[in-house]
Amino acid sequence: MLYRVPLVFTPQPEGGFTVTSPVLPALITEGETLEEAHANAQDAFAAVAELYADQGRTLPSVISVHSRGEIVWSEALMVST
């Protein structure tokens, strides 16, 4: 299944980023860099999806991309070096 999950990357005073999602309160992770934080967010999402399944809950329908033929709009973090 494909999901479109809004993520918030909050810079921390000591460095790095905390990642949360306004639609999945259980999704909380961090990373030293944006790249690490984004990778950790993917792992955190997998853990949240597993938690929901274990609890017999469904993920919010607003994040589901229902059809493989559907056009998907997404924003992505891109870093230029």
N, C-alpha and C positions, 0 to 999 in steps of 0.2 A: 504494500500500500504506500502511496505517496502522500506526504503531508507538507503543508505550508505553515510553518510555525514562526510567529513573530518573536524576535529575540531583542533584548535590551542589553547592550554592552556598557557597563558603567565603570569608568576609570577609577582606580583606587589610589588614595594619596601615597601609599607605600609602593605603588607600581602595580601593574597588571590590571585585569578587568574582572568584574563580577558579571555573570550572565544570568538573566532571569527571563521569564516569559509571562506577559500579562494574561495569557489564556491558560497557562499551565503553572499554577503557583508552586507545584512540587519541583519544577525544573529550576534548579539553582546550581551553578558551577562557577569556575573561575579559570583563569589562565594568565601566565606571565606576559604573553603577547596576544594580539588579536587572533593570529593563526591558531595558537594553542587554545585560546578561549573558545573559538569556533569548533575546533575538533572535540573539545571537552563537552560542548553543548550537544553535539551529535550523540556522544556516549550518554549524557544525562537524559536526552530525549528517549533513547532506547530503554534506559532504566525506568523512566516514568511510564512509558508504554507497557512495559512488563508489569509494573506495579498496578496500573489500571486493570490489566488483564487478570492478574491474580485476585483482585478485589471484585471482579465481575463488572467493572465499570467500562464505559466506552469513552474514548477520547472525544473532546468537543468536535461536533460536526463542522464547525467553522474552519478547522484546520485540514480537513480531508479534501484531497483532490480525487474526485469520484471516478473519473473516466480517463483512461489512457489517451483518448483522442482529444481531451480537453486542453485548451491553450492554458499554460501555466505562467503566471506573472510572478516574479520573485525579485527581491533585492538581495545582493550578495556583497560581502565584504571583499574588496580587492585591494591588494597592497602593491605599490610600485616601489621598486628598490633603485 
